[in-house]
Structure formats: structure tokens, C-alpha cells
Amino acid sequence: MKEKIKHLFTNYLISTILLFVILFISSLTNCGVKSNFETIIYLFSSSVCHSAIIMLLITLIVSPICLSLKKNKISDIIFAIISTLIQLLAITDYFVFSLYRFHINGFVIGMLTGPAAAQIFVFDTMLILKCLLGILVITAVNLLAFLRLQYFTFFRTYKKRYPIIIISLLIIIANFMHALGAVQLDNNIIKCTEAIPYYYPIRANRFLSNLGIVDIQKNQSAKVNNGTLNYPKKELSWNDSITPPNIILIMIDAWNRRSFNSETTPNIKKFAEECTWYSDHVSSSNGTQGSVFTIFTSLSSYYWQDFELNNVCPIFSDRLKALNYDVQTFPGASLRNPPFNRVLLQNFPDITTDTQGNTVYDRDCKLSENFIHYLDSTNNKRPFFAWLFYDLAHSYEMPKERLWKFRPTWEFADYTKLSADMNPEPFFNLYRNAVYQADSLVGIVLNKIQEKGLLENSVIIICGDHGQEFNDNHKNFWGHNGNFSDFQIGTNLLWYSPDCQAKTISYRTSHYDLCPTLLKTYLGLRNECSDFGSGKTLSDSTSRDWLLVGSRDNFAFIHQKHIYEKRPSGYFFATDAHLNELPQDSINYNVLNEKILQIGDFYK
């Protein structure tokens, strides 16, 4: 039995070495960073770590069978077959990652096995022959390794403790380097980790910070741009003879379209008589981080991590700096989590990231007061950009004495009561009461703007970051971050400028369009919108079909009111506008594949 265990361990060791070679070479090629001593050591140790763990799990599964066999060569053949299949999967994943920038998942499997697979993957005969030759080579190498290599003198005489010690040390090195790299936002380490399929080493941000080994704030401010972004695609051309207007961005977190009316938002509704109202406006996400990111960049939040890690500043923010704008922020919730201050407005380090107040209501009142104080104290010699972000509608945190407008109403958001068959009216009325209070604060702000005579030289944008659902689809969804229907990504957009027309625009627009409109219409950019983002100007009525919404892990395409969603599991699901599932064969994987590839348009 002792001899069989050593033979089994030798098979494990050989399979680990063979898988390591493939993972190391493929991740070194796919990581997208310059090779140096640090990255090579990290990829080497991580590839050993990942290979050792994968093959250990497989060895534990097959060990009862192998130990029960009389002949070791049968065990060798079993390992050769399993090892070959895993290596072929790793090689296939290498090509998938180099093409899509994600690893094999349900989407890829769906395309390979779907009805349109023959249309998507059209391979030349020579390429097929090369693939078959590669499979034969990998199979031959494994058979040779398991049937011949382990019978060499070295594999018959080595001590098991030595490879165990070496593998253990490399596992420690890989995880320590990742923990240190993650807390320092080391782009090289993070990119290398992403290139290894389904590799999740440990993180220890708080532990390392508490020990005083690293200073998180210092490390995050010392990042350098060495990433793979191609942003913008072309050199930008500017008209510097413009007179830049003031820009006032007023946002209401989680603003449901149905709450924009003369009852719930009387002040905003009255101001809308002087604005262009985009009635079919949608966000770029069902969450705040992605929505706000797109407003400032005209890019999907798929790129958020690249901007953060590489210290890339949005063109819009750079232009504000170049035109000497006075940038002021008035947040109801902190701009430090997510770190909007570092990612979107990093070239304005003195902006306000937090507003004083014990409750959300207090902070929203205070931010309005702070903005009014700013208008009273500024000399108006410089154009200003002001971002007011109200949080009341998102939090439902209201003083009881202000819950009088809409009844019956809950006094607080009791999430334990939510169910598919409950009456949503009391919950929705709580929400409407919160929006009503936010509207009253916005009304005070709008009156002050008018009083100061700023309507003559200001662009004023009033919008939500995303929507808020109250079981509107009758699928037991409440709030946001749950799906990509219009009830969660649809929101309101009002646009005021001195020359705008008071009218309603019914064609679809999105958050992708805000930054291009500001840059090209008011800030002097001459380039085409596609040079720096994924949107259009709001005046462009052409189709916005196949709209990308969501985050890096969970995103969807909105196509003719149908929703094609990629879940974190990797699988794509097709639904209609009300989340009724469509058959899988309704997905045109050929077109979907093209759209997936276009996500990476702003990578080199």
C-alpha cells in the first residue's frame, strides 16, 4: 500500500508540473503587463499554487479507484486522460481570455453548444488541423510522462517531503504577494491574477493595515498609469475660444420615473416647463457606482477597475481643470465609497467628500444649505461645476413628522414584509414622501439659482442615477441592483440651458450621452463621440439599440426592449421587457458575440 500511495503521489506531482507549465505560459502572455522580476515570481508561484490545488482535488477524487487497482499502469492511464483534458481546457481558456478578457463561462459554453455555433465559429480547415495536431501532441506528452517518466530513477527515489515543502513555500509566496499587491492596488499583481483562470488568492487589506505594514491611503495615491486602456482612442482637438457655462448637476439617487409628477415633485415639474425632458431616458446600470461612472466618462462601468488601478482621469474632469472651473461637490452620501473622488475627480483633491449630519435627511438638508452658501459667497469670476447628490429617495430615512403627504405609508422600509403578493402602495408612498422632501430641497436650490441670475449662463441637469422598482414586473423585485428592466435602469432626465427648448423628447437616451453633450456642445471638443466614449449627443436621435448596462461581472444588453443578461455565473439569459424568460434559441449568439467583443473597444 505504501508503494501505491507513493506512485499516486508521483502521478499527482507530474500532473501538477504539466498543468503549471501551461498556466504559467498562458498567464504570462495574457496578463497585459510588462514582465519583470516581480511579475515572473508572482506568476510562477501562483501557477504552481493553482495547479497544485486543482490537481490535489482531482487526486483526492480518483485516489480510491487508483489505490484499489492491481496494476499501476491503469492508474497512470487514468491520470494521463484526466491531465490531458484539464490541460486542453486550460489552453482553450487561454484563447478565450485573449479574445474576450474573461475566462470560460456559461456564455462561451452557450455559444459553443447553441444552435448558431456554426455561424459564430467558422474555422479554416488548416486551423482545424492545427488544433487536432495540438490535441495529439498534448495527449502524447501526457502518455509519455505518466507511462515512462515516473519510472525514471529520480521519481523512484525522491523524498515526498521535498516537493511538499517547495509547493507549500510557493503557495505562501503567491498569497503573500497577492495580499500585499491587493492592498497597494498594484496593477501588475491584479492584472496577473485576472489572467489565471478562476484563481482567487487571499486578501488581507485590513490585517496588513492594522499591522502598520502598509498605508492604504498612501499606496492608493501613488499609483501610476501602466495599464492597457486606449482612452481616448484619438488625440483630442479643442476649440478654446468658447465661453464655458456653469454646469450644475443635480442627482436624486434611485429616482423612479413614476415619481416625476406635479404631486410628488412639484418644484422639479414646474422647472421642467423651461427644460427639455427626455422621457425615455435610461441609466447605464442598476447601481450607483456604474451609473455615475458613465455620466462622467461615457463608458461602461466595465472600465471602472481600469480607471481606478491605472489612475486614469476622465476627459470631462481634465477639461474642467483646463478651463479653470471651480469644482464643488455636495453629497448626501460619501463620495469615498465608492471612491468617486479618486476615480472621477482625482484632479480636484479638495472637493467635499462628506456632508455633516446624523441622518440622511439632515445631510440632504445640509448639502442644499452648503450649495446656497457657496452661491452667496462666490464671486462668479470663474465658471463652476457643482454636483448635488440627494440620498433621501435611496434611503427612505425620513422624520416621522414629514410622512404626511402620501398615505397610507410605512414609517420605515421594513424589508422583512416584502413579498410577491403584498400591496406595494404603503412602501411606494414611503418612497414618494422621501422624493417629495428631496424635491422641496431641490426647489430651494432652483429658486436660489434663479435669484442669482444664473439661468442666463448655466447648464442645469436634473436626473437620477438609476431607477427604483416596487414589484412593477410582478417578479418580487424591489429596489435596484436586481435586474435590468426599465423599472430599475429607467430614470428621469431634465436638461436646461439658456438656448434649450421646453419640449419632450421621446426617443431613447442614456447616461452615456451626458458627457458627450457637455464636451461637444459646451466645452469645445471637436472629436467624434466614438473617440472617447460609447454615447452620442442628446440631440442625436439615431438608435441606441444594444445598449450595454450593468457592471463587469453582471451586465446586459438591451435590444428592442429585450434583455440579454450575463449573470455572474457566466450564463446568458434572454427575457422580454418584463423579465419573462425567452427560449435560449431566441438568442442570436452571432450578434451577441460581436457586441461582447465591442465591450473592449477602449483597450489597446
Buried (B, 14 or more C-beta within 10 A) or exposed (E): EEEBEBBBBBBBBBBBBBBBBBBBBBBBEBBBBEEEEBBEBBBBBBBBBBBBBBBBEBBEEBBEEBEEEEEBEEBBBBBBBBBBEBBBBBBBBBEBBEEBBBBBBBBBEBBEEBEBEEBBEEEEEEEEEEBEEEEEEBBEBBBEBBBEBBEEEEBEEBEEEEBEEEBEEBBEBBBBBBBBBBBBBBBBBBBBBBBBBEBEBEBBBEEBBEEEEBBBEEBBEEBEEBBBBEBBBEEBEBEEEEEBBBBBBBBBBBBBBBBBEEEBBBBBBEBBEBBBBBBBBBBBBBBBBBBBBBBBBBBBBBBBBBBBBBBBBBBBBEBBBBBEBBBBBBBBBBBEEBBBBBBBBBEBEEBBBBBEBEEBBBBBBBBBBBBBEBBEEBEEEEBBBBBBBBBBBBBBBBEEEEBEBBEEBBEEBEEEEBEEEEEBBBBBBBBBBBBBBBBBBBBBBBEBBEEBEBBEBBBBBBBBBBBBBBBBBEBEBBBBBBBBBBBBBBBBBBBBBEEBEEEEBEEBBBBBBBBBBBBBBBBBBEBEBBBBBBBBBBEBEEEBEBBBBBBBEBBBBBBEEBBBBBBEEBBBBBBBBBBEEBEBEEBBBBBBBEBBEEBBBBBE
